[in-house]
Amino acid sequence: MYNECKCNFWSRLCENTGVGDACDYAAEYCCGDYQYTEVWEFSYLDSRICYCDFFNYAQSEFGHALKPKTLTVDKEFSDHCGVLEDQVAALVEFSIDALHSIERSGLEAIYNQTNGQNWNDNAGWMNETDHCQWYGISCDSDGLVTSIDLRDNNLAGQFPLYTRKEFNDGEPDARISTKNSVANLYNLNTLNLADNKLTGTIDYGPLYDLHSLTNFDVSGNELSGVVDALVTPSLTHADFSSNRFTYMNRFKKYKRSFQSLRFFDVSNNAIKIDATNIFDNITPTIEQFMVSKNEIYGSFPESINNLPKLRQLNMSSNSLSGTLPEWLNNLPELRKFDVSSNALSGKISDFSESTFILRELDMSNQTNGLTGTIPEDIWRFQSLKILNLAGNKLAGTIPPAIGNMAVLEVLDLSNNLVKTSIPSQLGMLAGEYNVCTFCSCTNGSEYAKIYVFANICRFIETPRSCKQYLIWSYSFPDWSASGRCCPLER
């Protein structure tokens, strides 16, 4: 029954309209198969927690009680969360040995499914020893698995998640007999499989029952298909970077992790999606959001949801077009903003005082070129360490106010229309190591790189067009008096 395309359609309709039928269809297509019997009433194969979250969302937002659409029964869905609590209590009543057996079988399946014999380190695995002593496994005081850290360990094969799409006579514990590998580790809070050789797609449905999983890292593999940022209910950290993913699911409000996700990295993939869809319902708790080096196209939306905690936004090396977003001034905690290597155009708007805590600002190398003058407000950023506006069509001058940028380390204005006079206040920069690139040489098109050490400016790199490779050193008063920066122009 699970269908991501239909899930996206009906969940969006449910969120935007609150129509009960839309929410009913959305729950089924997003949360998967279930069945009804007179003895057990509703039983769920894929994820009870998904139905629990949707049940709470529909009730709290729209006052709607979910009803089944697929089954021809005149019943409302029962309280999924209450049923879930009963089932968790039933699991607790298992003997610890029985729970250990379930978890051990899950770990053994991971070993078998990812070519465990050829791991870099498989110490203890598949022996009769306590599985909590196996390499990369951590457990709590009850001996239940809480962490798997097998990063950079030569795991190969499909993502280790096996499910049998069948019910166990309608019994409420059917999920135990239909899942294996990672999906059996119900107390897991950290899963790190980064930098391995995992391939194929990820079946996210069963993973959503891992109610305690907060850290999910599969970066640096060869995984493909779809990324689901809200893969578990309690997720705070999700890293899908450096794989072969081609699409990204929209953020769905009914998921509990919509209110918990803080870190999301899907950079260096092949995701092709409109930027507007990325920002549709973006989780309001996000702090670091990285989607660089993909195939994201389109323009920034005119407005976005309130993102009061966003500290880093990196959308560099994509195909973004249009103008820079006006809502930058509405991100009070933003520290790093990188949209370099896109196709943005237009002017850089003035910055409000709320953005003066920025530390890194990179808008360089726009194929269409940012135009106009560099806003005077930029030179008031006393917290800015990196300012890169290279490769645009920006004009203007470098004002004396640059001397107030006390922590500036890197300034790159190369390949613009900026006048090349250098104010003496540049020598007031307090950083021990600064790199400034903005000086034009004789032909007016090449640029030299200036390194600043303790108020002394030195040429370390000079373009070939200057016809000479020399290291020059001047104190800043003399430097300013020259009005030029290339050796042949002195």
C-alpha positions as CSV (number, residue, x, y, z in Angstrom):
1,M,0.0,0.0,0.0
2,Y,2.9,2.3,0.7
3,N,3.4,4.7,-2.2
4,E,5.7,7.7,-1.9
5,C,4.2,9.6,-4.8
6,K,0.6,9.3,-3.5
7,C,1.9,9.9,0.0
8,N,3.4,13.3,-1.1
9,F,0.1,14.2,-2.9
10,W,-2.3,13.3,-0.1
11,S,-0.1,14.5,2.8
12,R,0.3,17.9,1.1
13,L,-3.5,18.1,0.6
14,C,-4.1,17.1,4.2
15,E,-1.7,19.7,5.6
16,N,-3.0,22.5,3.4
17,T,-6.7,21.9,3.6
18,G,-7.4,19.7,6.7
19,V,-9.9,17.7,4.7
20,G,-10.5,14.4,6.6
21,D,-10.5,12.1,3.5
22,A,-7.2,13.6,2.4
23,C,-5.7,12.8,5.8
24,D,-7.1,9.2,5.7
25,Y,-5.6,8.5,2.3
26,A,-2.3,10.1,3.3
27,A,-2.0,7.9,6.4
28,E,-2.4,4.8,4.4
29,Y,-0.1,5.7,1.5
30,C,2.6,7.1,3.9
31,C,2.5,4.5,6.7
32,G,1.9,1.3,4.7
33,D,-0.1,-2.0,5.1
34,Y,-2.5,-2.9,7.8
35,Q,-5.3,-5.4,8.4
36,Y,-8.3,-5.7,10.6
37,T,-9.6,-8.8,12.5
38,E,-12.3,-9.0,15.2
39,V,-9.8,-10.4,17.7
40,W,-6.9,-8.0,17.2
41,E,-8.7,-5.2,15.4
42,F,-6.1,-3.2,13.5
43,S,-2.6,-4.6,12.9
44,Y,0.2,-2.8,11.1
45,L,3.0,-4.3,9.1
46,D,5.3,-1.4,8.3
47,S,5.2,1.2,11.1
48,R,2.8,1.5,14.0
49,I,4.7,4.7,15.0
50,C,3.9,6.3,11.7
51,Y,0.2,5.7,12.2
52,C,0.6,7.0,15.8
53,D,2.2,10.2,14.6
54,F,-0.4,10.7,11.8
55,F,-3.2,9.9,14.3
56,N,-1.9,12.6,16.7
57,Y,-1.3,15.1,13.9
58,A,-4.9,14.8,12.4
59,Q,-6.4,15.0,15.8
60,S,-4.4,18.0,17.1
61,E,-4.4,20.1,13.9
62,F,-7.9,19.3,12.4
63,G,-9.8,17.4,15.1
64,H,-10.1,14.5,12.7
65,A,-10.2,10.8,13.7
66,L,-8.5,8.7,10.9
67,K,-10.7,6.2,9.1
68,P,-9.6,3.3,6.9
69,K,-10.1,3.7,3.2
70,T,-8.7,0.5,1.8
71,L,-10.6,-1.9,4.0
72,T,-14.4,-2.0,3.8
73,V,-15.0,-1.8,7.5
74,D,-17.0,0.8,9.3
75,K,-14.5,1.6,11.9
76,E,-12.3,4.5,13.0
77,F,-8.7,3.7,13.5
78,S,-8.0,2.9,17.1
79,D,-5.6,4.9,19.2
80,H,-2.4,3.9,17.6
81,C,-0.3,5.5,20.2
82,G,-2.2,3.7,23.0
83,V,-1.8,0.4,21.1
84,L,1.8,1.1,20.6
85,E,2.4,1.7,24.4
86,D,0.7,-1.6,25.1
87,Q,3.0,-3.4,22.6
88,V,6.1,-1.7,24.0
89,A,5.0,-2.9,27.4
90,A,4.6,-6.4,26.0
91,L,8.1,-6.3,24.6
92,V,9.4,-5.2,28.0
93,E,7.7,-8.3,29.6
94,F,9.9,-10.5,27.3
95,S,12.8,-11.9,29.1
96,I,16.0,-10.0,28.6
97,D,17.4,-13.2,27.0
98,A,14.6,-13.1,24.4
99,L,15.3,-9.5,23.6
100,H,19.0,-10.2,23.3
101,S,18.2,-13.1,20.9
102,I,16.1,-10.7,18.7
103,E,18.9,-8.2,18.7
104,R,21.6,-10.7,18.1
105,S,19.8,-12.1,15.1
106,G,19.5,-8.5,13.7
107,L,23.2,-8.0,14.1
108,E,24.0,-11.3,12.5
109,A,21.9,-10.3,9.5
110,I,23.8,-7.0,9.2
111,Y,27.0,-9.1,9.1
112,N,25.7,-11.5,6.5
113,Q,24.2,-8.8,4.3
114,T,27.2,-6.6,4.2
115,N,30.0,-9.1,3.5
116,G,31.1,-9.2,7.1
117,Q,34.0,-11.7,6.5
118,N,35.8,-8.9,4.5
119,W,35.2,-6.1,7.0
120,N,38.3,-4.2,8.0
121,D,37.5,-5.1,11.6
122,N,35.0,-7.8,12.6
123,A,36.4,-8.6,16.0
124,G,34.0,-10.7,18.0
125,W,31.3,-10.9,15.4
126,M,29.5,-14.2,15.0
127,N,31.3,-15.7,18.0
128,E,29.4,-17.0,21.0
129,T,30.5,-14.0,23.0
130,D,28.2,-11.3,24.3
131,H,27.2,-9.3,21.2
132,C,27.7,-6.1,23.1
133,Q,31.5,-6.9,22.9
134,W,31.5,-7.1,19.1
135,Y,33.4,-4.4,17.3
136,G,31.4,-1.2,16.8
137,I,28.5,-2.2,19.1
138,S,27.5,-0.3,22.3
139,C,24.8,-1.4,24.7
140,D,23.0,0.0,27.7
141,S,23.0,-1.4,31.2
142,D,20.4,-4.0,30.2
143,G,22.6,-5.2,27.3
144,L,20.3,-3.8,24.6
145,V,22.0,-2.3,21.6
146,T,22.1,1.5,21.6
147,S,24.8,2.3,19.0
148,I,26.3,0.8,15.8
149,D,29.4,2.5,14.6
150,L,30.9,0.7,11.6
151,R,32.1,3.7,9.6
152,D,35.0,3.1,7.2
153,N,34.9,-0.6,7.7
154,N,34.5,-2.0,4.2
155,L,30.8,-2.9,4.5
156,A,29.5,-3.9,1.0
157,G,26.1,-4.8,-0.4
158,Q,22.6,-3.5,0.1
159,F,21.6,-1.3,3.0
160,P,21.1,-3.9,5.9
161,L,17.4,-3.9,6.2
162,Y,15.3,-7.0,5.5
163,T,11.5,-7.1,5.7
164,R,9.0,-9.8,4.8
165,K,5.8,-8.3,3.5
166,E,3.4,-10.5,5.3
167,F,1.3,-10.7,8.5
168,N,1.6,-13.3,11.2
169,D,-2.0,-14.3,11.5
170,G,-2.9,-10.8,12.4
171,E,-1.1,-11.0,15.7
172,P,0.0,-7.6,17.1
173,D,3.6,-8.7,17.4
174,A,3.8,-9.4,13.7
175,R,6.5,-6.8,13.3
176,I,9.0,-9.0,15.2
177,S,8.6,-11.8,12.8
178,T,8.6,-9.7,9.6
179,K,11.7,-7.5,10.2
180,N,15.4,-8.2,10.5
181,S,18.8,-6.4,10.6
182,V,18.7,-2.8,11.7
183,A,14.9,-2.8,12.0
184,N,15.0,-5.2,15.0
185,L,17.2,-2.9,17.1
186,Y,14.4,-1.0,18.8
187,N,16.6,0.8,21.4
188,L,19.1,2.0,18.8
189,N,20.0,5.7,19.1
190,T,23.0,6.0,16.8
191,L,23.6,4.3,13.4
192,N,26.8,5.2,11.7
193,L,27.6,3.3,8.4
194,A,29.5,6.1,6.7
195,D,32.4,5.7,4.3
196,N,31.6,2.1,3.2
197,K,30.4,0.5,-0.1
198,L,26.7,0.2,0.5
199,T,24.5,0.2,-2.6
200,G,20.9,0.2,-3.6
201,T,18.0,2.0,-2.1
202,I,16.8,2.4,1.5
203,D,13.3,1.1,2.6
204,Y,12.5,3.8,5.1
205,G,9.1,2.5,6.3
206,P,10.4,-0.1,8.8
207,L,13.1,2.3,10.1
208,Y,10.4,4.6,11.4
209,D,9.7,2.1,14.2
210,L,13.2,2.9,15.7
211,H,11.7,5.4,18.1
212,S,15.0,6.2,19.9
213,L,17.2,6.7,16.8
214,T,18.6,10.3,16.9
215,N,21.7,10.0,14.7
216,F,21.6,8.5,11.2
217,D,24.8,8.6,9.0
218,V,25.1,6.8,5.7
219,S,27.4,9.4,4.0
220,G,30.2,8.3,1.7
221,N,28.5,5.2,0.2
222,E,27.0,4.4,-3.2
223,L,23.4,4.5,-2.1
224,S,20.8,5.7,-4.7
225,G,17.1,6.5,-5.0
226,V,15.3,8.8,-2.6
227,V,16.4,10.6,0.6
228,D,13.9,10.8,3.5
229,A,15.3,13.4,5.9
230,L,12.8,12.4,8.6
231,V,13.7,8.8,8.7
232,T,12.9,8.1,12.4
233,P,10.6,9.8,14.9
234,S,13.3,11.2,17.2
235,L,15.9,12.1,14.6
236,T,18.2,15.1,15.2
237,H,21.2,14.4,12.9
238,A,20.8,13.0,9.3
239,D,23.8,12.7,6.9
240,F,23.2,11.3,3.4
241,S,26.1,13.2,1.7
242,S,28.4,11.8,-0.9
243,N,26.2,9.1,-2.4
244,R,24.2,8.7,-5.6
245,F,20.7,9.8,-4.4
246,T,18.6,11.5,-7.1
247,Y,15.5,12.8,-5.3
248,M,14.6,14.1,-1.9
249,N,11.2,13.7,-0.1
250,R,9.4,16.7,1.1
251,F,9.4,17.4,4.8
252,K,6.1,16.1,6.2
253,K,4.5,17.8,9.2
254,Y,2.9,14.7,10.6
255,K,6.2,13.1,11.4
256,R,7.4,13.7,14.9
257,S,11.0,14.4,13.8
258,F,9.6,17.5,11.9
259,Q,10.0,19.1,15.4
260,S,13.4,17.6,16.2
261,L,15.8,17.6,13.2
262,R,18.7,19.9,13.6
263,F,21.4,18.7,11.2
264,F,20.8,17.6,7.6
265,D,23.4,17.0,4.9
266,V,22.7,15.7,1.5
267,S,25.5,17.4,-0.4
268,N,27.5,15.8,-3.2
269,N,24.7,13.6,-4.7
270,A,22.8,13.9,-7.9
271,I,19.5,15.2,-6.5
272,K,17.5,17.0,-9.2
273,I,14.7,19.0,-7.6
274,D,13.2,22.5,-7.7
275,A,14.6,24.7,-4.8
276,T,11.0,25.7,-3.9
277,N,10.1,22.1,-3.2
278,I,13.2,21.9,-0.9
279,F,12.0,24.8,1.2
280,D,8.4,23.6,1.3
281,N,7.6,22.8,4.9
282,I,11.3,22.8,5.9
283,T,11.5,21.7,9.6
284,P,11.6,24.8,11.9
285,T,14.2,23.3,14.2
286,I,16.9,23.0,11.6
287,E,20.3,24.5,12.4
288,Q,22.6,23.2,9.7
289,F,21.2,22.6,6.2
290,M,23.6,21.4,3.5
291,V,22.5,20.6,-0.1
292,S,25.6,21.6,-2.1
293,K,26.9,19.8,-5.2
294,N,23.7,18.6,-6.6
295,E,21.4,19.5,-9.5
296,I,19.0,21.7,-7.6
297,Y,17.4,24.3,-10.0
298,G,14.9,27.1,-9.9
299,S,14.9,30.1,-7.7
300,F,14.6,30.8,-4.0
301,P,11.0,31.0,-2.8
302,E,9.8,34.6,-2.0
303,S,9.3,33.5,1.6
304,I,10.0,30.5,3.8
305,N,8.8,29.2,7.1
306,N,10.2,30.7,10.2
307,L,13.7,29.2,10.8
308,P,14.7,30.8,14.1
309,K,17.6,28.4,14.7
310,L,19.2,28.1,11.2
311,R,23.0,28.7,11.6
312,Q,24.4,27.3,8.3
313,L,22.8,27.2,4.8
314,N,25.0,25.7,2.0
315,M,23.5,25.5,-1.5
316,S,26.7,25.9,-3.4
317,S,27.5,24.2,-6.8
318,N,23.9,23.8,-8.0
319,S,21.9,25.4,-10.8
320,L,20.0,28.1,-8.8
321,S,18.8,31.1,-10.8
322,G,16.9,34.3,-10.1
323,T,17.8,36.8,-7.4
324,L,19.1,36.4,-3.8
325,P,16.4,35.9,-1.3
326,E,15.1,38.8,0.8
327,W,14.4,36.5,3.8
328,L,18.1,36.4,4.7
329,N,17.4,39.2,7.0
330,N,14.9,37.1,8.8
331,L,17.4,34.4,10.0
332,P,18.6,35.7,13.3
333,E,21.1,32.9,14.0
334,L,22.6,32.6,10.6
335,R,26.4,32.2,10.7
336,K,27.4,30.7,7.4
337,F,25.7,31.3,4.0
338,D,27.1,29.8,0.8
339,V,25.4,30.0,-2.6
340,S,28.6,30.0,-4.6
341,S,28.9,28.5,-8.1
342,N,25.2,28.9,-9.2
343,A,23.5,31.1,-11.7
344,L,22.1,33.9,-9.5
345,S,21.8,37.4,-10.7
346,G,20.6,40.9,-9.7
347,K,21.8,43.1,-6.8
348,I,22.8,42.2,-3.3
349,S,20.2,43.8,-1.1
350,D,21.1,45.7,2.1
351,F,21.6,43.7,5.2
352,S,19.8,44.4,8.4
353,E,21.5,44.5,11.8
354,S,20.1,41.0,12.6
355,T,22.5,39.5,10.1
356,F,25.6,41.2,11.5
357,I,26.6,38.0,13.3
358,L,27.5,36.3,10.0
359,R,30.9,34.7,10.0
360,E,31.1,33.3,6.5
361,L,29.4,34.8,3.4
362,D,30.1,33.2,0.0
363,M,28.2,34.4,-3.1
364,S,31.1,33.9,-5.6
365,N,31.2,32.6,-9.2
366,Q,27.7,33.2,-10.4
367,T,27.5,32.4,-14.1
368,N,24.9,35.2,-14.6
369,G,26.8,37.5,-12.3
370,L,25.6,39.6,-9.4
371,T,25.5,43.2,-10.3
372,G,25.3,46.7,-8.7
373,T,27.6,48.0,-6.0
374,I,28.7,46.1,-2.9
375,P,26.3,47.1,-0.1
376,E,27.9,49.4,2.4
377,D,26.4,47.3,5.2
378,I,28.8,44.4,4.4
379,W,31.7,46.4,5.7
380,R,30.0,46.7,9.1
381,F,30.1,42.9,9.7
382,Q,32.5,42.8,12.6
383,S,32.0,39.1,13.1
384,L,32.8,38.2,9.4
385,K,35.8,35.9,8.9
386,I,35.3,35.0,5.2
387,L,33.8,37.2,2.5
388,N,33.9,35.9,-1.0
389,L,32.1,37.8,-3.8
390,A,34.6,36.8,-6.6
391,G,33.4,36.0,-10.1
392,N,30.6,38.5,-10.4
393,K,29.9,42.0,-12.0
394,L,30.0,44.0,-8.8
395,A,31.3,47.5,-8.7
396,G,32.3,50.0,-6.0
397,T,35.3,50.6,-3.8
398,I,36.8,49.1,-0.6
399,P,35.9,51.7,2.0
400,P,38.0,52.6,5.1
401,A,35.4,50.9,7.2
402,I,37.1,47.6,6.3
403,G,39.4,48.3,9.2
404,N,36.6,47.7,11.6
405,M,36.2,44.0,10.4
406,A,38.4,42.8,13.3
407,V,38.3,39.1,12.6
408,L,38.3,39.1,8.8
409,E,40.6,36.3,7.5
410,V,39.6,35.9,3.8
411,L,38.4,38.6,1.4
412,D,38.0,37.8,-2.3
413,L,36.6,40.3,-4.7
414,S,38.5,39.1,-7.7
415,N,36.9,39.1,-11.2
416,N,34.6,42.0,-10.5
417,L,34.5,45.7,-11.4
418,V,35.7,46.8,-8.1
419,K,38.2,49.7,-8.0
420,T,41.6,48.5,-6.9
421,S,42.6,51.3,-4.5
422,I,43.5,49.8,-1.1
423,P,42.7,51.9,2.0
424,S,45.3,52.0,4.7
425,Q,42.7,50.8,7.2
426,L,43.3,47.3,5.8
427,G,46.3,47.3,8.1
428,M,44.1,47.5,11.1
429,L,42.9,43.9,10.6
430,A,43.8,42.0,13.7
431,G,43.8,38.5,12.4
432,E,47.2,36.7,12.5
433,Y,46.6,35.2,9.1
434,N,44.6,37.0,6.4
435,V,44.1,36.3,2.7
436,C,42.8,39.1,0.5
437,T,42.3,38.7,-3.2
438,F,41.1,41.8,-5.1
439,C,44.0,43.5,-6.8
440,S,44.1,43.8,-10.6
441,C,47.4,43.6,-12.5
442,T,48.6,45.5,-15.6
443,N,46.1,43.9,-18.0
444,G,43.2,44.6,-15.6
445,S,41.8,41.1,-15.7
446,E,44.1,39.0,-13.6
447,Y,44.4,39.1,-9.9
448,A,47.1,38.7,-7.3
449,K,46.6,37.2,-3.9
450,I,47.6,39.2,-0.8
451,Y,48.5,37.5,2.4
452,V,48.4,39.7,5.5
453,F,50.7,38.9,8.4
454,A,50.7,41.2,11.5
455,N,49.9,44.3,9.4
456,I,52.5,43.5,6.7
457,C,51.2,42.8,3.2
458,R,53.1,40.3,1.1
459,F,52.6,39.1,-2.5
460,I,52.8,35.3,-2.4
461,E,51.0,34.5,-5.6
462,T,51.2,36.7,-8.7
463,P,49.4,35.7,-11.9
464,R,51.5,34.9,-15.0
465,S,50.0,37.9,-16.8
466,C,52.1,40.1,-14.5
467,K,55.1,38.6,-16.2
468,Q,57.0,38.4,-12.9
469,Y,57.0,36.3,-9.7
470,L,58.2,38.4,-6.8
471,I,57.6,38.6,-3.1
472,W,57.0,42.2,-2.1
473,S,56.6,43.5,1.5
474,Y,55.4,46.9,2.5
475,S,54.0,48.4,5.7
476,F,50.4,49.6,5.1
477,P,51.0,53.3,5.1
478,D,53.4,52.9,2.2
479,W,51.1,50.4,0.5
480,S,48.2,52.8,0.6
481,A,50.2,55.7,-0.8
482,S,51.0,53.6,-3.8
483,G,47.4,53.2,-4.7
484,R,48.3,50.1,-6.7
485,C,49.0,46.5,-5.8
486,C,50.9,44.8,-8.6
487,P,54.7,44.9,-8.6
488,L,54.9,46.1,-12.2
489,E,52.6,49.0,-11.4
490,R,54.7,50.4,-8.6
